[in-house]
């Protein structure tokens, strides 16, 4: 049994760690994955491979395969410069995993390291909450921050001529809460356990994916949009590169609007309900996403090649 340590970080949202552990725990694959945040103190020598999420990573121990996962492109000030620094300074791994083709192309590695793309998936729990009784018009799941423009979005939502209810799921800063708490049509849940998210979110008709058309956010998979689909919600999304690519690739029909929401009211009235194939929805589950990525075969290849090179 090959043991792989996945280096978790409290600063990042990494649902793929739990998903990967659960996927391989129910398979007779010869691999067992561990979450560094869940096992307390440990020694690298207790494991057969190391999986990290760089950042700058130059401290991996010798004598074991190294896997780098790039779940996103760099953010903040000078993000493309940060990508270049990672490309130049990071230790060369034995396998790279990228969120999607936009992230892989954005990192611009030009070496012989084997890579694969493994996109975000949806927890099975969300598929259990389809076609629920509706109590809200819309729901938003995720970061409720000014950095994401959510304060602007809420002001624009308030201006809709026909008042609609909006459920906001997630931790909310005091300044945003104070500004909108008096509006009966906007309901804040605050931070709730992840397992309870679909119980509340599924009570809405529309799931809102409000994302600025700004690098690198406009190139990254929207987990919330996938979760909305899994719950069979109708989708409202701002237009940006990834969402337009996703719509076209899977021949989906949902409402896209610009950041001003100027045309939202009209589209809510005129847009017909979407019809989505069951097979497509099932393909969004973590187990199917991991299976499709070919990760298990890559892990077999990795250890086979490493054994040949190291003689171990």
JOJOFEN-V152724 format. One line per field, one symbol per residue. ss: DSSP state (H for helix, E for strand, L for the rest). A space follows every 50 residues. Layout:
BEGIN
ss = ???
END
This chain:
BEGIN
ss = LEEEEELLLLLLLLHHHHHHHHHHHLLLLLEEEEEHHHLLLLLHHHLLEE EELLLLLLLLLLLLEEEEEELLLLLLLLHHHHHHHHHHHLLLLLEEEELL HHHHHHHLLLLLLLEEELLLLELHHHHHLLLLLLLEEEEEELLELLLLLH HHHHHHHHLLLLLLLEEEEELELHHHHHHHLLLLLEEEEELLLHHHHHHH HLLEEEEEELLLLLLLHHHLLLHHHHHHHHLLLEEEEELLHHHHHHHHHH LLLLEEELLLLLLHHHHHHHLLLLLLLHHHHHHLEHHHHHHHHLHHHHHH HHHHHHHHHHLL
END
